[in-house]
Amino acid sequence: MKLRIEEYYGVDASGNVGLNAKDDSISLGLSGEGRKVTKRVYKFKRTANSSIDKFESQD
């Protein structure tokens, strides 16, 4: 018997830096953003001569 579970999850990140001054104007800006989606697969196997399930994880 084989069982396979697929799991998807996401990670979000962002950043922001700013500087602003008046009188002769000074401005500075910086920004960032990132996203990542990860898939994880779990496989469960049962052998004919064993009552214990084997477990594998793939990242």
C-alpha positions as CSV (number, residue, x, y, z in Angstrom):
1,M,0.0,0.0,0.0
2,K,1.3,3.4,-1.0
3,L,0.1,6.8,0.2
4,R,1.4,10.1,-1.1
5,I,0.7,13.5,0.4
6,E,1.7,16.7,-1.4
7,E,1.9,19.9,0.6
8,Y,2.3,23.4,-0.8
9,Y,3.1,26.4,1.4
10,G,4.2,30.0,0.7
11,V,6.5,32.4,2.4
12,D,6.2,36.2,2.0
13,A,8.7,38.9,2.8
14,S,8.9,42.6,2.4
15,G,10.9,45.6,3.5
16,N,10.9,49.4,3.3
17,V,13.3,52.1,4.2
18,G,12.7,55.8,3.8
19,L,14.3,59.2,4.5
20,N,12.8,62.6,3.8
21,A,14.0,66.1,4.6
22,K,12.6,69.5,3.7
23,D,14.5,72.7,2.9
24,D,16.7,71.9,-0.1
25,S,15.0,68.5,-0.3
26,I,16.7,65.3,0.5
27,S,14.9,62.0,-0.3
28,L,16.0,58.4,-0.1
29,G,13.9,55.4,-0.7
30,L,14.3,51.6,-0.7
31,S,11.8,48.8,-1.0
32,G,11.7,45.1,-1.4
33,E,9.3,42.2,-1.7
34,G,9.7,38.5,-2.1
35,R,7.6,35.4,-2.4
36,K,8.4,31.7,-2.4
37,V,6.2,28.6,-2.9
38,T,7.6,25.3,-1.6
39,K,6.3,21.9,-2.4
40,R,6.9,19.0,0.1
41,V,6.0,15.4,-0.7
42,Y,5.5,12.7,1.9
43,K,5.5,9.1,0.8
44,F,4.3,6.2,3.0
45,K,5.1,2.6,2.1
46,R,4.1,-0.7,3.7
47,T,5.9,-3.9,2.8
48,A,4.3,-7.3,2.7
49,N,6.4,-8.8,5.5
50,S,6.4,-5.8,7.8
51,S,3.7,-4.3,10.0
52,I,5.6,-1.1,10.4
53,D,5.1,1.7,7.8
54,K,8.2,3.2,6.2
55,F,8.2,7.0,5.8
56,E,10.1,9.2,3.3
57,S,10.1,13.0,3.0
58,Q,11.2,14.9,0.0
59,D,11.8,18.7,0.1
